[in-house]
Amino acid sequence: MSKPAFIELPGCEPISILHEDRSTLAIDKPRGWMLAPVAWQNSSRNLQAAIESSIAARDFWARSRGLKFLRHVHRLDADTSGVLLFAKSPGAVERFFDLFETRQMEKTYLAIVVGAPKTKEWICQLKLAPDKKRFRKMKVDARFGKACETQFLLRETRGKFSLIEARPITGRTHQIRVHLAESGLPIVGDELYGRLEGGLALGLRAVRLRYTDPFTKRRVDIHAPTEDILKEFGFSAREDARPTGS
């Protein structure tokens, strides 16, 4: 039985499958889908719940793979698109979650920001903690915050926007968004920390995951397409716009 290269869920375009092997499946997550516990049903845009419902209904994309289980092993914010990794068994969830927790998962994002950095490369290590006065937000907290590190690289500046490559070493909530805002470079379309610019969507996309498979010990390198986000914000979709180290 042939396997479709996409997931079909109600209310959205087919979701591309970027990578698949015996233990994992990676998708190109669209904007607007949140990753909340399945029991949290206050939104029809709960991606984990929608996928589990589709598997239980034996929809063709899942049935053709013999899938009975699929669970995300990390999170992307609701309005962040790009590479999202799922595990095909509870044992795989544990092993891949550990890769993220022990910083063995290399993550790369592209961010569109307002303004231009003063230097081409820099590292932000501001500690972050939940902001108890503002729901859903994080804040810089040198005393009580958790250790944080993000590496940044300027890729291009065009008009009032800059294209930034971000590599978070840690995985704190809203880490890239806060670190860029604190660097004086708010992400376009970020209603929490950034700037709303003429109705533009959040300019943040997860474009790459690299890791050593804990089962096969092989290196895995997963890319998400960059052309659409570059064109959306007025940058040229060139071959060298892929993340560095490609």
C-alpha positions in Angstrom: 0.0 0.0 0.0 1.5 3.4 -1.0 1.9 6.0 1.7 0.8 9.6 1.1 3.5 12.2 1.7 1.1 14.3 3.8 -1.4 14.2 6.7 -5.0 15.2 6.0 -6.9 16.8 8.9 -10.2 18.6 8.9 -10.2 22.3 8.3 -6.7 22.7 6.8 -4.6 22.0 3.8 -2.7 18.7 3.7 0.3 18.8 6.1 3.5 17.8 4.4 5.6 14.9 5.9 9.2 16.0 5.8 10.9 12.8 7.2 9.9 9.3 8.3 11.7 6.3 9.6 10.8 3.3 11.9 10.6 5.4 15.1 9.7 9.0 14.0 7.7 11.1 11.7 8.4 14.8 11.1 5.8 17.2 9.6 5.8 20.8 8.4 3.5 22.2 11.0 1.3 25.0 9.7 0.6 28.2 11.6 -2.5 28.2 13.8 -2.2 24.8 15.4 -1.4 24.6 19.1 0.2 21.7 20.9 -1.9 21.2 24.0 -2.7 18.1 26.0 -5.4 16.0 24.3 -7.7 16.4 27.3 -7.6 20.2 26.7 -10.5 20.6 24.2 -11.1 24.3 24.3 -9.9 24.6 20.7 -10.5 22.7 17.5 -6.9 23.6 16.6 -5.3 21.1 19.0 -2.9 19.3 16.7 -2.1 16.4 18.9 -5.8 15.7 19.5 -6.6 16.1 15.8 -3.9 13.6 14.9 -5.0 11.0 17.5 -8.6 11.3 16.3 -7.5 10.8 12.7 -5.5 7.7 13.6 -8.4 6.3 15.6 -10.7 6.9 12.6 -8.2 4.9 10.4 -7.8 7.7 8.0 -5.8 6.6 4.9 -2.5 8.5 5.7 -2.3 6.7 9.1 -3.8 3.3 8.0 -1.4 3.0 5.1 1.5 3.2 7.7 -0.1 0.9 10.3 0.0 3.8 12.8 -1.6 3.3 16.1 0.4 5.9 18.1 2.0 9.3 17.3 3.0 11.9 19.8 5.0 15.1 19.5 8.3 15.1 21.4 8.8 18.9 21.5 6.7 22.0 21.0 6.3 24.9 18.6 4.2 27.9 19.5 0.8 28.0 17.8 1.8 30.6 15.2 5.2 29.2 14.6 5.5 26.9 11.5 8.0 24.3 10.5 9.7 21.1 11.5 7.8 19.3 14.2 9.0 15.8 15.3 6.7 13.0 16.4 7.5 9.6 17.9 5.7 6.4 16.8 5.9 4.6 20.2 6.0 5.5 23.9 9.5 4.2 24.1 10.6 6.4 21.2 8.9 9.4 22.9 11.1 8.9 25.9 14.3 8.5 23.9 13.7 11.5 21.7 12.5 13.7 24.5 15.8 13.0 26.2 17.7 14.3 23.1 15.9 17.7 23.5 16.4 17.7 27.3 20.1 17.0 27.1 20.7 19.5 24.3 21.7 16.8 21.7 19.1 18.1 19.2 20.3 20.9 16.9 17.5 23.3 16.1 17.5 26.1 13.6 14.9 28.8 13.0 14.5 31.7 10.7 13.1 34.9 12.2 12.0 38.1 10.5 12.6 41.1 12.8 12.1 44.8 12.7 15.4 46.6 12.6 19.0 45.5 12.0 21.5 44.1 14.5 24.7 46.0 15.3 26.8 42.9 14.7 26.4 40.0 12.3 26.7 37.3 15.0 25.9 37.3 18.7 24.8 35.1 21.6 22.1 35.9 24.1 22.2 34.2 27.5 19.5 36.2 29.4 17.8 34.0 31.9 14.0 33.6 31.5 11.1 32.9 33.9 7.3 33.1 33.6 5.9 36.6 34.0 3.3 36.1 36.8 1.8 39.5 36.1 1.1 38.9 32.4 -0.6 35.7 31.3 1.3 33.5 28.8 4.4 35.7 28.8 8.0 35.1 29.8 10.3 37.7 31.2 14.0 38.2 31.7 14.8 37.3 35.3 18.5 37.3 36.2 17.8 36.1 39.8 15.1 33.4 39.4 15.2 32.7 35.7 16.4 29.5 34.1 19.6 29.4 32.1 19.1 30.2 28.4 21.2 30.5 25.3 20.4 31.4 21.7 23.0 31.9 19.0 22.0 34.5 16.3 23.3 35.2 12.8 22.2 38.0 10.5 21.4 36.6 7.0 20.1 39.7 5.2 18.6 43.1 5.8 16.0 44.5 3.4 14.3 47.8 4.1 13.1 47.8 7.7 13.2 44.0 8.1 16.1 41.7 8.8 16.4 37.9 8.3 17.9 36.3 11.3 19.0 32.7 11.8 18.5 31.5 15.4 19.9 28.4 17.0 18.5 27.9 20.5 20.8 25.8 22.6 18.3 25.5 25.4 14.6 25.1 24.9 12.7 27.6 27.1 9.2 28.8 26.4 9.3 31.7 23.9 13.1 31.8 24.1 13.8 33.1 20.6 11.0 35.6 20.8 12.2 37.2 24.1 15.9 37.1 23.3 15.3 38.9 20.0 13.0 41.5 21.6 15.6 42.1 24.3 18.2 42.5 21.6 16.1 45.4 20.2 14.9 43.2 17.3 11.2 42.3 17.8 9.9 39.6 15.6 7.3 40.8 13.0 3.8 39.8 13.9 4.6 38.8 17.5 1.7 40.1 19.5 3.4 39.2 22.9 6.9 40.6 22.5 7.2 42.0 19.0 5.6 44.2 16.5 2.3 43.9 14.5 3.1 45.1 11.0 0.2 45.6 8.6 -1.4 42.3 9.4 1.7 40.2 8.7 1.8 36.8 10.4 4.4 35.7 13.0 7.8 35.8 11.2 9.2 32.7 12.9 9.8 29.3 11.3 11.6 26.1 12.5 13.6 25.2 9.4 15.9 22.4 10.6 16.5 19.6 13.1 19.7 17.6 13.3 20.4 14.7 15.6 21.9 11.3 16.0 19.1 8.6 16.0 19.2 7.0 19.5 18.3 3.6 18.0 20.2 3.4 14.7 23.1 5.8 15.7 22.7 7.4 12.2 22.8 11.2 11.7 19.4 12.6 10.7 19.0 16.0 9.1 15.5 17.3 8.5 14.8 20.5 6.5 11.6 22.5 6.1 11.2 24.6 2.9 12.1 28.3 3.4 10.9 29.8 0.1 7.4 30.8 1.2 8.4 32.7 4.4 11.2 34.5 2.6 8.9 35.7 -0.2 6.1 36.5 2.3 8.4 39.1 4.0 10.1 40.3 0.9 13.3 38.3 0.9 14.6 36.5 -2.1 14.3 32.7 -2.1 17.8 31.9 -3.0 19.6 28.6 -2.6 22.0 30.1 -0.1 19.1 31.1 2.1 19.1 27.6 3.6 20.4 27.4 7.1 24.2 27.6 7.4 26.0 24.3 7.7 23.8 22.8 4.9 
